[in-house]
């Protein structure tokens, strides 16, 4: 259960500050697809997780609206991230709800990154066009709860326990708890991503190696990175690994070093922790000392580099599977991130939240439950994200068949920790990724850079105390 801190009034300008999400990062390999679907999962289009960046085509473009008419008087307004290119698929998946309940749905697609998405929702509320529900990534959970934009569903659950249990009992309790604040349940998670090690099995075999064990440590990881780093006759390098670079995958690494980028209650930065410094030094050495990793420059499609045999290992969730599937690439296996000190998977995902501004909360709860149900999820998700429902995840992941060892996507939910996503996520993400780039690309002093960035984080987070 998550504890609600002091409510913070976040201005629209703060939310819009340079937010590059899902948690996550700007480049394909660093953008956790917490909202990926069969229709729109491309690494350049989604997100970073931490979880989840939708690219805007044009800031002046009007949001796409699609409607499904019901047989009654009530139509629910649902906001959805994206430009509406997948509208037909989504409408098809929503039709059974209309057929069963008679409730209509007005679907509003909002372009832009998550910061712009959240701002648009607030603008709709202020302008009298409030949505009834919104599809929200973890980057917005705290903001919507702490600022009273979302409403808990406990009373509705008590009156509809059987229907709720049918869905909730198929989800790991650890995951359900992510949306529980002081005993109040604000939603049901629908899909998620973690970060694991993706390994090119062809390069693995060429190096005379087998898939590493789940509990592989730093020393074994270095051995694999060394053996899969090859200097070719033409002077080019096959790199053994590519270090993480986005907020989401950096968070995953910090968890496995037994630390985190922020303190536990997200009121201060934690970048001066000796373990954080040690982890950054290790990543720096992988690039500049050992030469096992290329410089993690932005805009590089690391997923494609791995498929092309230029990089043997990199770190991502399930979002690369769409690209694997599109390219008919099957030479890939996954394993947990090395146990540098411990092994704690990161979690970044989505949920449909009911907004307090809704005039139809009963019907909104019904639609939210449907969006988390097997009837919707099994038709909507194929590749890209991990279905939160265990039964659907087991079916869909086995059906796709890649990557090898895909089972860890499911089993990791039991011990996963949510990516740290304070209300000021936009600024925190920007500060951390800038520090990483300064260190890894510009070779800035590690301790000085982390110390200066930590002071910046303390200022950003000071109102959370």
HUTAJO-V913997 format. One record per residue. N is the residue number from 1. RES is the residue in three letters. OMEGA is omega in degrees with one decimal (NA if undefined). Layout:
BEGIN
n & res & omega
N & RES & OMEGA
N & RES & OMEGA
END
This chain:
BEGIN
n & res & omega
1 & UNK & -179.1
2 & UNK & -177.1
3 & UNK & -179.7
4 & UNK & 176.6
5 & UNK & 177.2
6 & UNK & 179.8
7 & UNK & -177.0
8 & UNK & 174.3
9 & UNK & -177.7
10 & UNK & -179.7
11 & UNK & 179.9
12 & UNK & -179.1
13 & UNK & 179.4
14 & UNK & -176.7
15 & UNK & -173.6
16 & UNK & -174.1
17 & UNK & 168.3
18 & UNK & -176.2
19 & UNK & 177.5
20 & UNK & -168.1
21 & UNK & -159.1
22 & UNK & 163.1
23 & UNK & -143.1
24 & UNK & -175.7
25 & UNK & -176.6
26 & UNK & -172.7
27 & UNK & -177.3
28 & UNK & -174.7
29 & UNK & -173.8
30 & UNK & -175.9
31 & UNK & -178.5
32 & UNK & -176.2
33 & UNK & 178.5
34 & UNK & 179.8
35 & UNK & -175.5
36 & UNK & 175.7
37 & UNK & 178.2
38 & UNK & -173.7
39 & UNK & -170.9
40 & UNK & -177.0
41 & UNK & 166.5
42 & UNK & -172.5
43 & UNK & 179.4
44 & UNK & -173.0
45 & UNK & -170.1
46 & UNK & -179.1
47 & UNK & NA
48 & UNK & 174.8
49 & UNK & 38.8
50 & UNK & -123.4
51 & UNK & -159.8
52 & UNK & -179.2
53 & UNK & 175.6
54 & UNK & -175.7
55 & UNK & 176.1
56 & UNK & 178.3
57 & UNK & -177.3
58 & UNK & -175.8
59 & UNK & -179.4
60 & UNK & -175.8
61 & UNK & 178.8
62 & UNK & 177.3
63 & UNK & -179.3
64 & UNK & 179.5
65 & UNK & 175.6
66 & UNK & -175.6
67 & UNK & 171.5
68 & UNK & -177.2
69 & UNK & 175.3
70 & UNK & 180.0
71 & UNK & -179.9
72 & UNK & -175.5
73 & UNK & -173.2
74 & UNK & 173.2
75 & UNK & -179.2
76 & UNK & 176.6
77 & UNK & -177.2
78 & UNK & 175.7
79 & UNK & -175.9
80 & UNK & 179.7
81 & UNK & 177.5
82 & UNK & -176.6
83 & UNK & 176.6
84 & UNK & 178.9
85 & UNK & -179.1
86 & UNK & -172.8
87 & UNK & -176.5
88 & UNK & 178.0
89 & UNK & -178.4
90 & UNK & 178.7
91 & UNK & 177.9
92 & UNK & 179.9
93 & UNK & -179.6
94 & UNK & -173.3
95 & UNK & 179.2
96 & UNK & 177.8
97 & UNK & 178.7
98 & UNK & -179.2
99 & UNK & -176.2
100 & UNK & -171.4
101 & UNK & -174.7
102 & UNK & 180.0
103 & UNK & 178.0
104 & UNK & 179.7
105 & UNK & 169.5
106 & UNK & -173.7
107 & UNK & -178.4
108 & UNK & 176.1
109 & UNK & -178.9
110 & UNK & 179.6
111 & UNK & 179.0
112 & UNK & 177.4
113 & UNK & -174.7
114 & UNK & 178.7
115 & UNK & 178.6
116 & UNK & 177.3
117 & UNK & -179.3
118 & UNK & 179.5
119 & UNK & 178.8
120 & UNK & 178.5
121 & UNK & 178.9
122 & UNK & 178.3
123 & UNK & 177.1
124 & UNK & 179.4
125 & UNK & -178.1
126 & UNK & -177.4
127 & UNK & 178.4
128 & UNK & 178.9
129 & UNK & -171.4
130 & UNK & 172.6
131 & UNK & 172.1
132 & UNK & -179.8
133 & UNK & 175.9
134 & UNK & 172.2
135 & UNK & -171.2
136 & UNK & 172.8
137 & UNK & -176.5
138 & UNK & 178.0
139 & UNK & -179.0
140 & UNK & -177.2
141 & UNK & -176.9
142 & UNK & -177.5
143 & UNK & -177.4
144 & UNK & 179.3
145 & UNK & -173.8
146 & UNK & -179.2
147 & UNK & 173.5
148 & UNK & 179.4
149 & UNK & -179.2
150 & UNK & -179.8
151 & UNK & 178.5
152 & UNK & -175.2
153 & UNK & -174.2
154 & UNK & -179.0
155 & UNK & 179.6
156 & UNK & 178.1
157 & UNK & -177.8
158 & UNK & -178.8
159 & UNK & -177.0
160 & UNK & -171.3
161 & UNK & -176.7
162 & UNK & 179.4
163 & UNK & 179.0
164 & UNK & -177.7
165 & UNK & 179.6
166 & UNK & 178.5
167 & UNK & -173.2
168 & UNK & -178.5
169 & UNK & 177.3
170 & UNK & -178.2
171 & UNK & 179.3
172 & UNK & -179.3
173 & UNK & 178.4
174 & UNK & 179.3
175 & UNK & 177.5
176 & UNK & -176.3
177 & UNK & -178.3
178 & UNK & -179.9
179 & UNK & 177.8
180 & UNK & -179.1
181 & UNK & -180.0
182 & UNK & 177.5
183 & UNK & 179.4
184 & UNK & -178.9
185 & UNK & -175.7
186 & UNK & 178.7
187 & UNK & 175.9
188 & UNK & 177.3
189 & UNK & -177.4
190 & UNK & -179.3
191 & UNK & -175.9
192 & UNK & 172.7
193 & UNK & 171.8
194 & UNK & 171.7
195 & UNK & 178.0
196 & UNK & 177.5
197 & UNK & 174.4
198 & UNK & -174.2
199 & UNK & 175.0
200 & UNK & -173.6
201 & UNK & 176.3
202 & UNK & 178.0
203 & UNK & 177.2
204 & UNK & 179.9
205 & UNK & 179.1
206 & UNK & 178.6
207 & UNK & -180.0
208 & UNK & -176.1
209 & UNK & 172.4
210 & UNK & 177.2
211 & UNK & -178.4
212 & UNK & 178.2
213 & UNK & -178.0
214 & UNK & -177.0
215 & UNK & -179.1
216 & UNK & -173.9
217 & UNK & -176.9
218 & UNK & -177.3
219 & UNK & 179.8
220 & UNK & 176.6
221 & UNK & 178.1
222 & UNK & 178.4
223 & UNK & 179.0
224 & UNK & -179.4
225 & UNK & 179.7
226 & UNK & -175.3
227 & UNK & 179.7
228 & UNK & 171.7
229 & UNK & -172.8
230 & UNK & 172.9
231 & UNK & -177.0
232 & UNK & -179.2
233 & UNK & -179.5
234 & UNK & 177.6
235 & UNK & 177.1
236 & UNK & -176.1
237 & UNK & 165.0
238 & UNK & -176.0
239 & UNK & -179.6
240 & UNK & -175.4
241 & UNK & 169.3
242 & UNK & -175.6
243 & UNK & 176.4
244 & UNK & -178.1
245 & UNK & 179.6
246 & UNK & -178.1
247 & UNK & -176.1
248 & UNK & -177.6
249 & UNK & 172.0
250 & UNK & 177.0
251 & UNK & 179.4
252 & UNK & 178.0
253 & UNK & -179.8
254 & UNK & 177.8
255 & UNK & -178.2
256 & UNK & 170.8
257 & UNK & 179.6
258 & UNK & -177.9
259 & UNK & -179.8
260 & UNK & -178.6
261 & UNK & 177.6
262 & UNK & 175.0
263 & UNK & -169.6
264 & UNK & -179.2
265 & UNK & 174.8
266 & UNK & 175.7
267 & UNK & 180.0
268 & UNK & 171.7
269 & UNK & -178.9
270 & UNK & -172.6
271 & UNK & 177.8
272 & UNK & 173.9
273 & UNK & 179.5
274 & UNK & 179.3
275 & UNK & 176.8
276 & UNK & 179.1
277 & UNK & 179.3
278 & UNK & -179.9
279 & UNK & 179.0
280 & UNK & 177.4
281 & UNK & 179.1
282 & UNK & 178.0
283 & UNK & 178.3
284 & UNK & -179.0
285 & UNK & 177.6
286 & UNK & 179.7
287 & UNK & -165.9
288 & UNK & -180.0
289 & UNK & -177.4
290 & UNK & -176.7
291 & UNK & -179.1
292 & UNK & -176.5
293 & UNK & 171.6
294 & UNK & 173.5
295 & UNK & -175.2
296 & UNK & -179.0
297 & UNK & 179.5
298 & UNK & 175.0
299 & UNK & -179.6
300 & UNK & 179.7
301 & UNK & -175.8
302 & UNK & 177.2
303 & UNK & 178.8
304 & UNK & 177.8
305 & UNK & 178.9
306 & UNK & 178.4
307 & UNK & 179.8
308 & UNK & 179.3
309 & UNK & 179.0
310 & UNK & 179.0
311 & UNK & -176.6
312 & UNK & -177.4
313 & UNK & 170.9
314 & UNK & -170.1
315 & UNK & -178.2
316 & UNK & 176.5
317 & UNK & 178.8
318 & UNK & -175.0
319 & UNK & 178.2
320 & UNK & -173.6
321 & UNK & 177.2
322 & UNK & 179.3
323 & UNK & 175.9
324 & UNK & -176.7
325 & UNK & 179.8
326 & UNK & -177.6
327 & UNK & -178.7
328 & UNK & -178.4
329 & UNK & -176.5
330 & UNK & -177.7
331 & UNK & -175.4
332 & UNK & 173.7
333 & UNK & 176.8
334 & UNK & 173.7
335 & UNK & 178.1
336 & UNK & 170.2
337 & UNK & 179.9
338 & UNK & 177.6
339 & UNK & 178.7
340 & UNK & 171.6
341 & UNK & 179.6
342 & UNK & 177.8
343 & UNK & -178.5
344 & UNK & -179.3
345 & UNK & 176.4
346 & UNK & 179.8
347 & UNK & 171.3
348 & UNK & -174.8
349 & UNK & -175.9
350 & UNK & 173.7
351 & UNK & 173.9
352 & UNK & -178.1
353 & UNK & 174.4
354 & UNK & -175.2
355 & UNK & -178.8
356 & UNK & -179.8
357 & UNK & -177.6
358 & UNK & 174.6
359 & UNK & -176.5
360 & UNK & -174.6
361 & UNK & 179.4
362 & UNK & -179.8
363 & UNK & 178.6
364 & UNK & 176.6
365 & UNK & 179.3
366 & UNK & -179.3
367 & UNK & 178.7
368 & UNK & 178.9
369 & UNK & 178.8
370 & UNK & -178.6
371 & UNK & 176.2
372 & UNK & -172.2
373 & UNK & 176.0
374 & UNK & -178.1
375 & UNK & 179.0
376 & UNK & -171.8
377 & UNK & -175.4
378 & UNK & 176.8
379 & UNK & -174.9
380 & UNK & -174.5
381 & UNK & 172.9
382 & UNK & 177.7
383 & UNK & 174.8
384 & UNK & 179.8
385 & UNK & 177.6
386 & UNK & 175.2
387 & UNK & 179.8
388 & UNK & 177.5
389 & UNK & -176.1
390 & UNK & -178.2
391 & UNK & 179.6
392 & UNK & 179.2
393 & UNK & -179.3
394 & UNK & -179.7
395 & UNK & -174.2
396 & UNK & -178.8
397 & UNK & 177.5
398 & UNK & -180.0
399 & UNK & 179.1
400 & UNK & 172.7
401 & UNK & 177.0
402 & UNK & -3.2
403 & UNK & 173.1
404 & UNK & -179.1
405 & UNK & -178.8
406 & UNK & -177.5
407 & UNK & -177.6
408 & UNK & 173.8
409 & UNK & -176.8
410 & UNK & -173.5
411 & UNK & -177.6
412 & UNK & -178.9
413 & UNK & -174.7
414 & UNK & -177.4
415 & UNK & -176.2
416 & UNK & 178.1
417 & UNK & -178.2
418 & UNK & 176.3
419 & UNK & -177.5
420 & UNK & -174.6
421 & UNK & 178.5
422 & UNK & -179.8
423 & UNK & -179.5
424 & UNK & -174.2
425 & UNK & -176.3
426 & UNK & -178.2
427 & UNK & 179.8
428 & UNK & 179.3
429 & UNK & -179.3
430 & UNK & -177.7
431 & UNK & -176.9
432 & UNK & -178.2
433 & UNK & 176.2
434 & UNK & 177.6
435 & UNK & 179.1
436 & UNK & -179.5
437 & UNK & 178.6
438 & UNK & -178.4
439 & UNK & -171.5
440 & UNK & -176.3
441 & UNK & -176.0
442 & UNK & 178.5
443 & UNK & 176.5
444 & UNK & 178.5
445 & UNK & -172.5
446 & UNK & -175.2
447 & UNK & 179.6
448 & UNK & -179.1
449 & UNK & 179.8
450 & UNK & 178.8
451 & UNK & 179.7
452 & UNK & 179.4
453 & UNK & 178.4
454 & UNK & 176.8
455 & UNK & 177.3
456 & UNK & 178.0
457 & UNK & 179.2
458 & UNK & 176.9
459 & UNK & -179.1
460 & UNK & -171.5
461 & UNK & -169.8
462 & UNK & -179.2
463 & UNK & -179.8
464 & UNK & -175.6
465 & UNK & NA
END
